Amino acid sequence: MIEEKNLTPQQIVRELDKYIVGQKEAKRSVSIALRNRWRRLNADEEIREEIVPNNILMIGPTGVGKTEIARRLAKLAMAPFLKIEASKFTEVGYVGRDVESMIRDLTDIGVNMVKMEMQERVKEKAAEGVENRILDILIPPVKKAGVGFNSGTGSPDFDPAKASDSELNERTRERFREKLRNGELEDREIEIEVKTKKSPMMQVFGPGGMEEMGVNLQDMLGGIGKGNKSKRKLPIKEAREILLEEEAEKLIDHESAVQEALERVQKQGIVFIDEIDKIAEPSTGAGKSGPDVSRQGVQRDLLPIVEGSTVNTKHGIVKTDHILFIGSGAFHVSKPSDLIPELQGRFPIRVELDSLTEEDFYRILSEPKNALTKQYQAMLDTEGVSITFEDEAIKDLARIAAEVNAQVENIGARRLHTVMSSLFDELLFAVPDDINSGEINIDSAYVSKQLESLVKDKDLSHYIL
């Protein structure tokens, strides 16, 4: 992957093109927004804090790639990324969930991301510690004869009859160490102590936890529930994974991980607010009542977060001034101008995404690295079954998806998932019981046999496709 500092707007677009078909305007806008972050961090210190991100509002029907563009952008930047539905904040009563919770969730994601990166860096050292812990369980060490004692295990004239307990133990441990490294003991069961990560009491106060009430339950209870351990008997290959996580956790500096994560969230964080059109108030001229009160209330709650405010999280204070917010919505019923003026002003970049055509569907099935055709090939490869797609078959699948979208409901590229699922339903059920090897060619005749009846029967396609 290209390093973040070298990501020019054109390079970003090229990377996005590997996974997302079309939508040039949207890709162009997000690539400039991402590069502007690097530009801000390298600008003069005097003006750096004054440069705020240009938040983006993506407008387009469902299934055209809005979420995928934002998610891929975050992966390219190796940035903390959170996708959240704006409608979440209107679900309960008038207010719904606390809007600040999105920043808390983003911070949790950032902390986990940094810790995982740090654990990856100490993996080799952690693996050594795990190896010694497993050996201690298999062959408990005995006390050596004192400082400067030499076991002599490497001596060619080693005599077991004259050796001490410590020498024999060390020699046995080395033999087992070699077996461990050669994978000869992977299925052997050992008993290990596993830490209990969370106390069940943490969720007593509802899905938001105590944090949303401004109280940290762990602080209230002090160390109660910490360090709880339970014994489990597991094969060495499974135990190694658990022990590796524990050892890596010990080796990383948690304080510096949290500080790095807070900085990364503030400078690089991306929040994708989906269904933002659901909190827009349609200009129907009706009186302000019912859900309108909740919608406008959520907009006013969102405003300070998007404008730039300070949010208190369990990891520390997070300033939202330089977090990039990407709003997204179909805007079928409402329009972007139905959002309150202050919030509109905080999303200065407006991008309209195009509806997908039959040609787009063909390209989506054949071009991207993660194309559905390639995903099904990879899945069936695991069963020893090789599948190939004829070009005409892919064109037929694209045509069917476009037809069903036109007849039933336009759900964009998501229709391809249902079409492909129906196409492979019979085959996936037959493998591996009836078919466990060989090559299968997907041609027009196969597509027609599996799908044509569904497309012709409009009533049935409502339920299946």
C-alpha positions as CSV (number, residue, x, y, z in Angstrom):
1,M,0.0,0.0,0.0
2,I,1.2,3.5,-0.8
3,E,2.3,5.4,2.3
4,E,-0.1,8.2,3.4
5,K,2.4,11.0,2.9
6,N,2.7,10.1,-0.8
7,L,-1.0,9.9,-1.5
8,T,-1.7,12.5,-4.1
9,P,-5.3,13.1,-5.2
10,Q,-4.7,11.2,-8.5
11,Q,-3.1,8.3,-6.7
12,I,-6.0,8.1,-4.3
13,V,-8.5,8.0,-7.2
14,R,-6.4,5.2,-8.8
15,E,-6.5,3.2,-5.6
16,L,-10.3,3.7,-5.3
17,D,-10.8,2.7,-8.9
18,K,-9.5,-0.8,-8.0
19,Y,-12.6,-1.4,-5.9
20,I,-15.3,1.1,-7.0
21,V,-16.7,1.5,-10.5
22,G,-17.5,5.0,-11.8
23,Q,-18.5,7.9,-9.5
24,K,-15.6,10.1,-10.6
25,E,-16.8,13.3,-9.0
26,A,-17.2,11.6,-5.6
27,K,-13.7,10.0,-5.8
28,R,-12.3,13.4,-6.8
29,S,-13.8,15.2,-3.9
30,V,-12.7,12.7,-1.2
31,S,-9.2,12.5,-2.7
32,I,-8.8,16.2,-2.4
33,A,-10.2,16.1,1.2
34,L,-7.7,13.5,2.2
35,R,-4.7,15.2,0.6
36,N,-5.8,18.5,2.3
37,R,-5.1,16.8,5.6
38,W,-1.5,16.1,4.7
39,R,-1.3,19.7,3.4
40,R,-2.7,21.1,6.7
41,L,-0.2,19.0,8.9
42,N,2.7,20.4,6.8
43,A,1.5,24.0,6.7
44,D,3.0,26.7,8.9
45,E,2.2,26.2,12.6
46,E,0.6,29.7,12.9
47,I,-2.1,28.9,10.4
48,R,-2.4,25.1,10.8
49,E,-5.1,25.2,13.5
50,E,-7.2,27.6,11.3
51,I,-7.4,25.2,8.4
52,V,-10.6,23.2,8.9
53,P,-11.6,20.2,6.7
54,N,-14.2,20.7,4.0
55,N,-16.9,18.2,5.0
56,I,-18.6,16.3,2.1
57,L,-22.3,15.6,1.5
58,M,-22.8,12.7,-0.9
59,I,-26.2,12.6,-2.6
60,G,-27.4,9.5,-4.4
61,P,-29.7,6.5,-4.3
62,T,-28.9,3.4,-2.3
63,G,-26.3,1.0,-3.5
64,V,-24.2,3.3,-5.7
65,G,-21.0,3.2,-3.6
66,K,-21.3,6.1,-1.1
67,T,-20.3,4.0,2.0
68,E,-17.7,2.0,0.0
69,I,-15.9,5.1,-1.1
70,A,-15.7,6.4,2.5
71,R,-14.6,3.0,3.9
72,R,-11.9,2.5,1.3
73,L,-10.7,6.1,1.8
74,A,-10.2,5.4,5.5
75,K,-8.3,2.2,4.7
76,L,-6.0,4.0,2.4
77,A,-5.3,6.7,5.0
78,M,-5.1,4.1,7.8
79,A,-7.4,6.4,9.7
80,P,-10.0,5.6,12.4
81,F,-13.3,5.3,10.6
82,L,-16.9,5.1,11.9
83,K,-20.1,4.6,9.9
84,I,-23.2,5.6,11.8
85,E,-26.9,6.1,10.8
86,A,-28.3,9.5,11.6
87,S,-31.7,7.9,12.3
88,K,-30.1,6.2,15.3
89,F,-30.4,9.5,17.1
90,T,-34.2,9.7,16.6
91,E,-35.1,6.1,17.6
92,V,-35.9,6.6,21.3
93,G,-38.4,9.3,22.2
94,Y,-37.5,12.7,20.8
95,V,-33.8,12.7,21.3
96,G,-32.6,9.1,20.7
97,R,-29.0,8.2,21.4
98,D,-26.6,10.8,22.6
99,V,-25.0,12.4,19.5
100,E,-21.6,12.6,21.2
101,S,-21.5,8.8,21.3
102,M,-20.3,8.7,17.7
103,I,-17.0,10.4,18.8
104,R,-16.7,8.0,21.8
105,D,-17.1,5.1,19.4
106,L,-14.6,6.6,17.0
107,T,-12.1,7.0,19.8
108,D,-12.6,3.3,20.9
109,I,-11.9,2.3,17.2
110,G,-8.8,4.5,17.2
111,V,-7.4,3.0,20.4
112,N,-8.0,-0.6,19.2
113,M,-6.4,0.2,15.9
114,V,-3.2,1.7,17.5
115,K,-3.0,-1.2,20.0
116,M,-3.3,-3.8,17.2
117,E,-0.5,-2.0,15.3
118,M,1.7,-2.0,18.4
119,Q,0.9,-5.7,19.1
120,E,2.0,-6.5,15.5
121,R,5.3,-4.8,16.1
122,V,6.1,-6.9,19.2
123,K,4.7,-10.1,17.8
124,E,8.1,-11.8,17.5
125,K,9.0,-11.1,21.1
126,A,5.6,-12.1,22.3
127,A,5.9,-15.4,20.4
128,E,9.0,-16.2,22.3
129,G,7.2,-15.5,25.6
130,V,4.3,-17.8,24.5
131,E,6.7,-20.6,23.6
132,N,8.3,-20.4,27.1
133,R,4.8,-20.3,28.7
134,I,3.7,-23.4,26.8
135,L,7.0,-25.2,27.7
136,D,6.5,-24.3,31.3
137,I,3.1,-26.0,31.2
138,L,4.4,-29.1,29.4
139,I,7.7,-29.4,31.2
140,P,7.7,-27.3,34.4
141,P,11.3,-26.0,35.0
142,V,13.3,-27.1,38.1
143,K,15.5,-24.8,40.1
144,K,19.1,-24.6,38.8
145,A,22.1,-25.4,41.0
146,G,23.1,-21.7,41.5
147,V,24.6,-18.7,39.8
148,G,27.0,-19.7,37.0
149,F,25.7,-23.2,36.8
150,N,26.2,-24.8,33.3
151,S,23.7,-27.5,32.3
152,G,26.1,-28.9,29.7
153,T,23.2,-29.9,27.5
154,G,25.1,-29.0,24.4
155,S,28.0,-31.3,25.3
156,P,28.4,-34.2,22.9
157,D,29.5,-36.5,25.8
158,F,26.4,-35.8,27.8
159,D,25.7,-38.7,30.1
160,P,22.0,-38.9,31.4
161,A,23.0,-41.3,34.2
162,K,25.4,-38.7,35.7
163,A,23.2,-35.6,34.9
164,S,21.4,-33.6,37.5
165,D,17.6,-33.0,37.5
166,S,18.2,-29.5,36.2
167,E,20.3,-30.8,33.3
168,L,17.7,-33.4,32.3
169,N,14.9,-30.9,32.6
170,E,16.7,-28.4,30.4
171,R,17.5,-31.1,27.8
172,T,13.9,-32.3,27.7
173,R,12.6,-28.7,27.4
174,E,14.9,-28.2,24.4
175,R,13.6,-31.4,22.7
176,F,10.0,-30.2,23.3
177,R,10.9,-26.7,22.0
178,E,12.0,-28.2,18.8
179,K,8.8,-30.2,18.5
180,L,6.8,-27.1,19.2
181,R,8.6,-25.2,16.4
182,N,8.1,-28.1,14.0
183,G,4.3,-28.2,14.7
184,E,4.4,-31.7,16.1
185,L,2.4,-30.8,19.3
186,E,-0.3,-28.6,17.8
187,D,-3.2,-31.0,18.8
188,R,-1.9,-31.7,22.3
189,E,-4.2,-30.3,24.9
190,I,-2.9,-28.0,27.7
191,E,-4.6,-26.2,30.5
192,I,-4.2,-22.4,30.5
193,E,-5.6,-19.5,32.6
194,V,-7.7,-17.1,30.5
195,K,-8.5,-13.6,31.6
196,T,-12.1,-12.6,31.9
197,K,-12.3,-9.4,29.9
198,K,-15.5,-7.8,31.0
199,S,-17.8,-7.9,33.9
200,P,-21.5,-8.6,32.9
201,M,-22.4,-5.6,35.1
202,M,-21.1,-3.2,32.5
203,Q,-24.3,-3.3,30.4
204,V,-26.8,-3.1,33.2
205,F,-27.6,0.5,32.5
206,G,-28.5,0.1,28.9
207,P,-26.8,-0.1,25.5
208,G,-25.1,3.2,25.9
209,G,-23.4,2.1,29.1
210,M,-22.6,4.4,32.0
211,E,-20.3,6.6,30.0
212,E,-23.3,8.4,28.3
213,M,-24.5,9.3,31.8
214,G,-21.2,10.9,32.5
215,V,-20.1,8.2,34.9
216,N,-17.4,5.5,34.4
217,L,-18.6,2.4,36.1
218,Q,-15.1,1.0,36.2
219,D,-13.9,4.0,38.2
220,M,-16.8,3.7,40.6
221,L,-16.1,0.1,41.3
222,G,-12.3,0.5,41.4
223,G,-10.5,-2.8,40.6
224,I,-13.5,-5.0,41.3
225,G,-13.8,-7.7,38.6
226,K,-10.3,-7.0,37.2
227,G,-7.9,-9.8,36.8
228,N,-10.6,-12.5,36.9
229,K,-9.2,-15.7,35.4
230,S,-10.8,-19.1,34.4
231,K,-9.0,-22.3,33.5
232,R,-9.6,-23.8,30.1
233,K,-8.3,-26.9,28.4
234,L,-7.4,-26.2,24.7
235,P,-5.2,-27.7,22.0
236,I,-1.8,-25.9,21.7
237,K,-2.7,-24.3,18.4
238,E,-5.7,-22.6,20.0
239,A,-4.0,-21.8,23.3
240,R,-1.1,-20.1,21.4
241,E,-3.5,-17.5,19.9
242,I,-4.9,-16.6,23.3
243,L,-1.5,-16.5,25.0
244,L,0.0,-14.5,22.1
245,E,-2.7,-11.8,22.6
246,E,-1.9,-11.7,26.3
247,E,1.8,-11.5,25.9
248,A,1.6,-8.8,23.2
249,E,-0.8,-6.9,25.5
250,K,1.9,-7.0,28.3
251,L,4.6,-5.7,25.9
252,I,2.9,-2.6,24.6
253,D,2.8,0.8,26.4
254,H,-0.9,1.4,26.9
255,E,-0.5,5.0,27.9
256,S,1.4,5.9,24.7
257,A,-1.1,3.9,22.7
258,V,-4.0,5.9,24.0
259,Q,-2.2,9.2,23.4
260,E,-1.3,8.2,19.9
261,A,-4.9,7.1,19.2
262,L,-6.3,10.4,20.5
263,E,-4.0,12.3,18.3
264,R,-4.9,10.1,15.3
265,V,-8.6,10.4,15.9
266,Q,-8.4,14.2,16.1
267,K,-6.1,14.6,13.0
268,Q,-7.2,11.7,10.8
269,G,-10.6,10.5,12.1
270,I,-13.4,10.1,9.5
271,V,-17.1,9.9,10.5
272,F,-19.5,8.7,7.8
273,I,-23.1,9.8,8.7
274,D,-25.4,7.8,6.6
275,E,-29.2,8.5,6.1
276,I,-28.6,12.2,6.9
277,D,-31.7,12.9,4.7
278,K,-33.8,11.1,7.3
279,I,-33.2,13.9,9.8
280,A,-33.9,16.6,7.2
281,E,-37.3,18.2,7.6
282,P,-39.2,18.1,4.2
283,S,-40.6,21.5,3.3
284,T,-44.2,20.5,3.1
285,G,-45.5,23.6,4.9
286,A,-47.1,21.4,7.6
287,G,-47.0,22.4,11.2
288,K,-44.0,21.6,13.4
289,S,-45.1,18.4,15.1
290,G,-44.4,14.7,15.3
291,P,-41.0,13.5,14.1
292,D,-40.1,16.9,12.8
293,V,-39.3,18.0,16.3
294,S,-36.9,15.0,16.7
295,R,-35.3,15.6,13.3
296,Q,-34.5,19.2,13.9
297,G,-33.3,18.4,17.4
298,V,-30.9,15.9,16.1
299,Q,-29.6,18.4,13.5
300,R,-29.0,20.9,16.3
301,D,-27.2,18.3,18.3
302,L,-25.0,17.3,15.4
303,L,-24.1,20.9,14.6
304,P,-21.6,21.5,17.4
305,I,-19.9,18.2,16.8
306,V,-19.5,18.9,13.1
307,E,-18.5,22.6,13.8
308,G,-15.8,21.6,16.2
309,S,-16.3,20.9,19.9
310,T,-14.7,19.0,22.8
311,V,-16.0,15.6,23.7
312,N,-15.1,13.8,26.9
313,T,-14.4,10.1,26.3
314,K,-13.1,7.4,28.7
315,H,-9.7,7.7,27.0
316,G,-9.5,11.4,27.3
317,I,-10.7,14.6,25.7
318,V,-11.2,14.6,21.9
319,K,-11.5,17.8,19.8
320,T,-13.6,17.4,16.7
321,D,-12.4,20.5,14.8
322,H,-10.3,18.5,12.3
323,I,-12.3,15.3,12.0
324,L,-13.6,14.8,8.5
325,F,-17.4,14.3,8.4
326,I,-19.0,12.7,5.3
327,G,-22.8,13.0,5.1
328,S,-24.8,10.7,2.9
329,G,-28.4,10.3,1.8
330,A,-30.7,9.5,-1.1
331,F,-32.7,12.7,-0.5
332,H,-35.8,11.2,-2.3
333,V,-38.3,12.9,-0.1
334,S,-36.3,15.8,1.3
335,K,-33.6,18.0,-0.3
336,P,-30.2,19.1,1.1
337,S,-31.7,22.6,1.5
338,D,-34.2,21.1,4.0
339,L,-31.4,20.7,6.5
340,I,-31.0,23.7,8.9
341,P,-28.8,26.4,7.3
342,E,-26.1,26.1,9.9
343,L,-25.7,22.4,9.2
344,Q,-25.8,22.9,5.4
345,G,-22.9,25.4,5.8
346,R,-20.8,22.7,7.5
347,F,-21.0,20.4,4.4
348,P,-19.7,22.8,1.7
349,I,-18.8,20.0,-0.8
350,R,-21.8,18.6,-2.5
351,V,-21.4,15.5,-4.7
352,E,-24.2,13.8,-6.6
353,L,-23.6,10.1,-7.3
354,D,-24.9,8.6,-10.5
355,S,-27.4,5.7,-10.6
356,L,-25.9,2.5,-11.8
357,T,-26.6,1.3,-15.3
358,E,-26.4,-2.2,-16.9
359,E,-22.9,-1.3,-18.2
360,D,-21.8,-0.4,-14.6
361,F,-23.1,-3.7,-13.3
362,Y,-21.1,-5.5,-15.9
363,R,-17.9,-3.6,-14.8
364,I,-18.7,-4.2,-11.1
365,L,-18.9,-7.9,-11.7
366,S,-15.7,-8.1,-13.7
367,E,-13.2,-5.3,-12.9
368,P,-12.8,-4.6,-9.1
369,K,-10.3,-6.6,-7.0
370,N,-13.2,-7.7,-4.7
371,A,-15.7,-8.4,-7.5
372,L,-18.5,-10.8,-6.5
373,T,-17.4,-13.2,-9.3
374,K,-14.0,-13.4,-7.7
375,Q,-15.4,-13.9,-4.3
376,Y,-17.5,-16.9,-5.4
377,Q,-14.5,-18.4,-7.2
378,A,-12.4,-18.1,-4.0
379,M,-15.2,-19.6,-1.9
380,L,-15.6,-22.7,-4.2
381,D,-11.9,-23.1,-4.6
382,T,-11.8,-24.0,-0.9
383,E,-14.0,-27.0,-1.8
384,G,-11.8,-28.1,-4.7
385,V,-14.3,-26.8,-7.3
386,S,-13.0,-24.4,-9.9
387,I,-15.5,-22.1,-11.6
388,T,-15.1,-19.8,-14.6
389,F,-17.4,-17.1,-16.0
390,E,-18.0,-16.6,-19.6
391,D,-18.2,-12.9,-20.6
392,E,-21.7,-13.4,-22.0
393,A,-22.9,-14.9,-18.7
394,I,-21.6,-11.8,-16.8
395,K,-23.4,-9.6,-19.3
396,D,-26.6,-11.6,-18.6
397,L,-26.2,-11.2,-14.9
398,A,-25.8,-7.4,-15.3
399,R,-28.9,-7.2,-17.5
400,I,-31.0,-9.2,-15.0
401,A,-29.9,-7.0,-12.1
402,A,-30.7,-3.9,-14.1
403,E,-34.1,-5.3,-15.1
404,V,-35.1,-6.3,-11.6
405,N,-34.0,-2.9,-10.3
406,A,-36.3,-1.3,-12.8
407,Q,-39.3,-3.5,-12.2
408,V,-39.1,-4.1,-8.4
409,E,-37.1,-1.4,-6.6
410,N,-33.8,0.2,-7.4
411,I,-31.3,-0.8,-4.7
412,G,-28.2,-0.3,-6.9
413,A,-25.3,-2.7,-6.7
414,R,-26.8,-4.5,-3.8
415,R,-29.1,-6.2,-6.3
416,L,-26.0,-8.0,-7.6
417,H,-25.7,-9.8,-4.2
418,T,-29.2,-11.2,-4.5
419,V,-28.8,-12.1,-8.1
420,M,-25.5,-14.0,-7.5
421,S,-26.9,-15.6,-4.4
422,S,-29.8,-17.0,-6.4
423,L,-27.4,-18.1,-9.2
424,F,-25.2,-20.1,-6.9
425,D,-27.9,-21.4,-4.5
426,E,-28.1,-24.8,-6.0
427,L,-24.4,-25.2,-6.5
428,L,-23.4,-24.1,-3.0
429,F,-25.9,-26.6,-1.6
430,A,-24.5,-29.5,-3.7
431,V,-20.9,-28.8,-2.8
432,P,-19.1,-30.9,-1.3
433,D,-21.7,-33.7,-0.9
434,D,-22.6,-34.2,-4.6
435,I,-19.8,-32.2,-6.2
436,N,-16.4,-32.2,-4.5
437,S,-14.0,-31.5,-7.4
438,G,-13.8,-30.5,-11.0
439,E,-14.4,-27.4,-13.1
440,I,-17.7,-25.7,-13.7
441,N,-18.2,-23.2,-16.5
442,I,-20.9,-20.5,-15.9
443,D,-22.3,-19.6,-19.3
444,S,-25.5,-17.9,-20.5
445,A,-27.4,-21.2,-20.5
446,Y,-26.6,-21.8,-16.8
447,V,-27.6,-18.2,-15.9
448,S,-30.9,-18.6,-17.9
449,K,-31.7,-21.9,-16.2
450,Q,-31.1,-20.5,-12.7
451,L,-32.6,-17.0,-13.0
452,E,-34.8,-16.5,-16.0
453,S,-38.0,-17.9,-14.3
454,L,-37.5,-15.6,-11.3
455,V,-37.2,-12.5,-13.5
456,K,-40.2,-13.4,-15.6
457,D,-42.4,-14.0,-12.5
458,K,-42.6,-10.5,-11.1
459,D,-44.5,-11.5,-8.0
460,L,-41.8,-14.1,-7.1
461,S,-39.0,-11.7,-7.9
462,H,-40.4,-9.3,-5.3
463,Y,-39.6,-11.9,-2.6
464,I,-36.5,-13.5,-4.0
465,L,-34.7,-10.8,-5.9
